[in-house]
């Protein structure tokens, strides 16, 4: 066995020992929708966890045991903080104390629909300042295939330490589905792809000790990165198909929801996806375009992905057009009408309105002269294009006063019986009224 192999084996054995006896100190960079749940689970598994974030407010909230993420149980966070298992800081020098660190920062698109990897790059540079032999770095942020080895690895190796020998590097995509009552960070299967076999081994052991879900290893970070993009592109394209069917069925006078429910009686070869006012969140509307951007490097045009994006992005405008048509049936112009939007979040029972199609709907309605009210039991205020909005409480008087109410997000906490018996006119984009009373002037997407 040569000297390099001996060194790799020694570092690997030491880290595996620390992970096994729970003496490893774990770092998590980015305490948002991905990072905070992961940090809490790692602390619950018995490890001492240090969370890093540039936002002082988040650091202060974590250290006071105040939870701001829906997928984290309040008591779990408080208990871990009180026991000293979890603390947060904006001082990245504490990375020198950790044995493993996960990068869980945003990877948005810029104005040209290109990946903005600045958060990943800045986090990696902070890690590089304090990188030490035997350390494991895992990138969890969703990004384009090649990021781990083309961007992260060179920055870390600029320290003189060698990946796979002196330190370990892997990619393991986050799989967070906000509001999912069945699957969460703890029990969702994990995919891991290391730069070397030793990198995969130590990363797999980390997650095996923390999570209940299966840990599935793949041959490289690029496979794991592509796997994550494929997951979200699959949903992106199938939702676009459902949305296109909704537009066509609307013109043909066919109930698209009934069509889908009939199709899903087939026990094979079909998976039900449903239409809506558009796509939202930080994953499905964005992630597929990392691949679109990367594909240009290989002289390939991802036509299906881009077409699906056009269809999904057009849905808010289609919904607004339908609102105008419904108002017109009631001899009312959209200009001067009061449109009551029910739901701001991009999906039911969460408080996340990032990329929500409702924001675009409100913008288009206001451009056409409508007065817009918005109610959401999970959101009291929101910002869009530099403007602050306040939501209003859902009341019988507002439902009666509005010219039309629009169910944009099917929150469980909405009183649908009240909505159904009170509205003069109702446009349901989620088929949520199927089991509730409906006003005479009821319209379904």
ZITA-V276022 format. One record per helix or strand of 2 or more residues. SS is the DSSP state (H for helix, E for strand). FROM is the first residue (numbers start at 0). TO is the last residue. If there is no record, write none. Layout:
ss->{SS & SS}
from->{FROM & FROM}
to->{TO & TO}
//
This chain:
ss->{H & E & H & E & H & H & E & H & E & H & E & H & E & E & H & E & H & H & H & H & H & E & H & E & E & E & H & E & H & E & H & E}
from->{2 & 24 & 34 & 47 & 55 & 73 & 85 & 91 & 99 & 117 & 135 & 146 & 166 & 189 & 196 & 214 & 220 & 255 & 283 & 302 & 314 & 337 & 356 & 370 & 380 & 386 & 395 & 403 & 415 & 424 & 431 & 440}
to->{20 & 28 & 43 & 51 & 62 & 81 & 88 & 96 & 102 & 129 & 138 & 156 & 170 & 193 & 209 & 217 & 251 & 262 & 297 & 312 & 328 & 341 & 366 & 374 & 383 & 389 & 400 & 406 & 421 & 427 & 434 & 443}
//
